[in-house]
């Protein structure tokens, strides 16, 4: 009698990258994940099938109004990150994210925030990717239980007994070998095959993208087992019913 095929969902960790999106995926019964590049998030979702848990480093859920420094999830995780807190960008209200120009985004962000606050350039450059996911979740309610938001620096903190990473991934715009090695060591402690990093990232992504997608994969696995929590603890939903929470 043949053995039963391994069961369980496909687990995927995702990060934005130069070529679009980098996905690090682990299929049931396999021990080494695969890294792939997708130009569009919709292509990534379609490629891995319906039985998939996807943890992505991208804001999900856009409130109509912001009070304080960003959405609830950003405010909930900053205090845990110490020197790494600058990696948490403040995401403005939906109207600003949907704006077509940086000037319009800043104007709308000020109108829909208290106290009034403009948009950082770093956050603005994420808006097109945020909207890729947002449109998918608006059009397909079934995806909302399968695609979760996470934040790599907070994920590493969670996996490291709530101690933030000592070294930055980058210094002066260049990769910091100490920061990359520190994170790969944490991933190895959680079962990640280090050979994935020896081979380097696929074309169109950088090593820090690969590292971030990999920690997101670990979070996807923890989420599938019911081991993640939401930050904030009692998250709200946006006008479309999309949960506004970072999982860790």
C-alpha positions as CSV (number, residue, x, y, z in Angstrom):
1,X,0.0,0.0,0.0
2,X,1.4,3.4,-1.0
3,X,2.1,6.0,1.7
4,X,-0.4,8.9,2.0
5,X,0.8,12.2,0.5
6,X,2.0,14.7,3.1
7,X,-0.9,16.9,4.2
8,X,-1.1,20.6,5.2
9,X,-1.1,23.9,3.5
10,X,1.6,25.3,1.3
11,X,3.4,28.0,3.4
12,X,4.7,31.1,1.7
13,X,6.7,34.1,3.0
14,X,6.6,37.2,0.8
15,X,8.5,40.4,0.6
16,X,8.5,43.2,-2.0
17,X,11.6,43.4,-4.1
18,X,13.1,45.2,-7.2
19,X,11.5,42.8,-9.6
20,X,8.1,42.8,-7.9
21,X,7.7,40.1,-5.1
22,X,10.0,37.4,-3.8
23,X,8.2,34.4,-2.4
24,X,9.9,31.7,-0.2
25,X,7.6,28.7,-0.2
26,X,7.6,25.4,1.6
27,X,5.4,22.6,0.4
28,X,4.0,19.8,2.6
29,X,6.6,17.0,3.2
30,X,9.5,19.1,1.9
31,X,12.4,20.4,4.1
32,X,13.9,23.0,1.9
33,X,11.9,26.0,0.7
34,X,12.1,27.4,-2.9
35,X,12.6,31.1,-3.7
36,X,10.7,32.5,-6.7
37,X,10.1,36.0,-8.2
38,X,6.7,37.2,-9.3
39,X,6.0,40.5,-11.1
40,X,2.5,40.7,-9.7
41,X,1.0,39.6,-6.3
42,X,-2.0,38.1,-8.1
43,X,0.4,35.8,-10.0
44,X,2.0,34.7,-6.8
45,X,-1.4,33.9,-5.2
46,X,-2.5,31.9,-8.3
47,X,0.8,30.0,-8.5
48,X,0.6,28.3,-5.1
49,X,-3.1,27.2,-5.2
50,X,-6.0,27.5,-2.8
51,X,-4.5,25.6,0.1
52,X,-1.9,28.2,0.9
53,X,-1.0,30.5,3.9
54,X,0.8,33.6,2.8
55,X,2.6,35.9,5.2
56,X,3.6,39.2,3.5
57,X,5.6,42.2,4.6
58,X,3.1,44.8,3.4
59,X,0.4,46.8,5.1
60,X,-3.0,45.1,4.9
61,X,-6.2,47.0,5.8
62,X,-6.5,50.7,5.4
63,X,-8.4,52.9,7.9
64,X,-10.3,56.0,6.8
65,X,-8.7,58.0,9.4
66,X,-5.4,57.9,11.4
67,X,-4.9,58.9,15.0
68,X,-1.3,59.2,16.0
69,X,1.8,57.7,14.3
70,X,0.3,55.4,11.7
71,X,-2.3,52.6,11.8
72,X,-2.9,50.6,14.9
73,X,-0.5,47.8,13.9
74,X,2.5,50.2,13.5
75,X,1.8,51.8,16.8
76,X,1.4,48.4,18.5
77,X,4.9,47.0,17.5
78,X,7.2,50.0,17.6
79,X,7.8,49.9,21.3
80,X,9.2,46.3,21.1
81,X,11.8,47.1,18.5
82,X,14.3,49.4,20.1
83,X,16.9,50.6,17.6
84,X,15.0,48.7,14.8
85,X,11.8,50.8,15.3
86,X,12.8,53.0,12.3
87,X,11.9,50.1,10.1
88,X,8.2,50.6,10.9
89,X,6.8,53.2,8.4
90,X,3.7,55.1,9.3
91,X,0.9,54.2,6.8
92,X,-1.7,56.9,6.2
93,X,-5.5,56.7,5.6
94,X,-6.9,54.9,2.6
95,X,-7.6,58.1,0.7
96,X,-3.8,59.0,0.8
97,X,-2.7,55.5,-0.2
98,X,-5.1,55.7,-3.2
99,X,-3.7,59.1,-4.3
100,X,-1.9,59.2,-7.6
101,X,0.9,61.7,-6.7
102,X,3.1,62.3,-3.7
103,X,1.7,65.8,-3.3
104,X,-1.9,64.6,-3.3
105,X,-1.0,61.8,-0.9
106,X,0.5,64.3,1.6
107,X,-2.5,66.6,1.3
108,X,-5.0,63.8,1.9
109,X,-3.0,62.3,4.7
110,X,-3.1,65.6,6.5
111,X,-6.9,65.9,6.0
112,X,-7.5,62.4,7.3
113,X,-5.1,62.3,10.3
114,X,-5.1,63.7,13.8
115,X,-2.7,65.4,14.4
116,X,-2.3,66.2,10.7
117,X,0.7,64.4,9.2
118,X,2.2,64.2,5.7
119,X,3.5,61.0,4.1
120,X,7.1,59.9,4.1
121,X,8.7,59.2,0.7
122,X,9.5,55.6,1.9
123,X,5.9,54.9,2.7
124,X,4.7,56.5,-0.6
125,X,6.9,54.1,-2.6
126,X,5.0,51.2,-1.0
127,X,1.5,52.4,-2.1
128,X,1.4,50.6,-5.4
129,X,2.2,47.3,-3.8
130,X,-0.2,47.9,-0.9
131,X,-3.0,48.5,-3.4
132,X,-2.1,45.3,-5.3
133,X,-3.0,43.3,-2.2
134,X,-5.9,45.5,-1.2
135,X,-7.7,45.1,-4.5
136,X,-7.3,41.3,-4.3
137,X,-8.7,41.2,-0.8
138,X,-11.6,43.4,-1.8
139,X,-12.5,41.2,-4.7
140,X,-12.0,37.8,-3.1
141,X,-13.2,37.5,0.5
142,X,-11.8,33.9,0.7
143,X,-8.3,35.2,0.5
144,X,-8.6,37.2,3.7
145,X,-8.1,34.1,5.9
146,X,-5.1,33.0,3.9
147,X,-3.1,36.2,3.5
148,X,-1.8,37.8,6.6
149,X,0.4,40.9,7.3
150,X,3.6,40.6,9.2
151,X,6.7,42.8,9.7
152,X,10.1,41.1,9.4
153,X,11.9,43.1,12.2
154,X,9.1,42.3,14.5
155,X,9.0,38.7,13.4
156,X,12.7,38.3,14.2
157,X,12.0,39.9,17.6
158,X,9.3,37.4,18.3
159,X,11.4,34.5,17.2
160,X,14.3,35.8,19.4
161,X,12.4,35.7,22.7
162,X,11.1,39.3,22.1
163,X,14.7,40.7,21.8
164,X,15.1,42.9,18.8
165,X,18.0,42.3,16.4
166,X,21.2,43.9,17.5
167,X,22.5,44.8,14.0
168,X,20.7,46.6,11.1
169,X,20.4,44.7,7.8
170,X,21.8,47.7,6.0
171,X,24.2,50.5,6.9
172,X,24.6,53.5,4.6
173,X,22.4,51.8,1.9
174,X,24.7,48.7,1.7
175,X,24.1,45.2,3.2
176,X,25.5,44.8,6.7
177,X,27.1,41.3,6.9
178,X,26.7,41.2,10.7
179,X,23.0,42.0,10.4
180,X,22.3,39.4,7.7
181,X,24.3,36.7,9.6
182,X,22.4,37.5,12.8
183,X,19.1,37.0,11.2
184,X,20.2,33.8,9.3
185,X,21.3,32.4,12.7
186,X,17.8,33.0,14.1
187,X,16.2,31.4,11.1
188,X,18.4,28.4,11.5
189,X,17.3,28.0,15.1
190,X,13.7,27.8,13.7
191,X,14.5,25.1,11.2
192,X,15.3,27.2,8.1
193,X,17.8,25.4,5.7
194,X,20.8,27.7,5.6
195,X,21.7,26.5,2.1
196,X,18.9,28.8,0.9
197,X,21.1,31.7,1.7
198,X,24.4,30.2,0.5
199,X,22.8,30.1,-3.0
200,X,21.8,33.7,-2.7
201,X,18.6,35.4,-3.8
202,X,17.0,34.9,-7.3
203,X,17.6,37.5,-9.9
204,X,15.5,40.6,-9.2
205,X,15.9,40.4,-5.4
206,X,18.6,41.3,-2.9
207,X,19.8,39.2,0.1
208,X,17.8,41.3,2.6
209,X,14.7,40.6,0.6
210,X,15.4,36.9,0.8
211,X,16.0,37.0,4.5
212,X,12.8,39.0,5.1
213,X,10.7,36.6,2.9
214,X,12.2,33.7,4.8
215,X,11.2,35.0,8.3
216,X,7.8,35.6,6.9
217,X,7.7,32.0,5.9
218,X,8.4,31.0,9.5
219,X,5.5,33.2,10.6
220,X,3.2,31.6,8.0
221,X,4.1,28.2,9.5
222,X,3.4,29.5,13.0
223,X,0.1,31.0,11.9
224,X,-1.0,27.7,10.3
225,X,-0.4,26.1,13.7
226,X,-2.4,28.8,15.6
227,X,0.7,30.2,17.2
228,X,0.6,33.8,16.1
229,X,-1.1,36.7,17.8
230,X,-2.4,40.0,16.4
231,X,-0.9,43.4,17.1
232,X,-2.9,45.2,18.3
233,X,-4.6,42.5,20.4
234,X,-8.1,43.7,19.4
235,X,-7.8,44.8,15.8
236,X,-10.5,46.6,13.8
237,X,-11.4,46.1,10.2
238,X,-11.5,48.7,7.5
239,X,-14.5,49.8,5.5
240,X,-14.2,46.7,3.3
241,X,-14.1,44.3,6.2
242,X,-10.3,43.7,5.9
243,X,-8.5,43.1,9.2
244,X,-5.9,45.7,10.2
245,X,-3.3,43.8,12.1
246,X,0.3,42.6,12.1
247,X,0.7,38.9,13.0
248,X,3.6,37.7,15.0
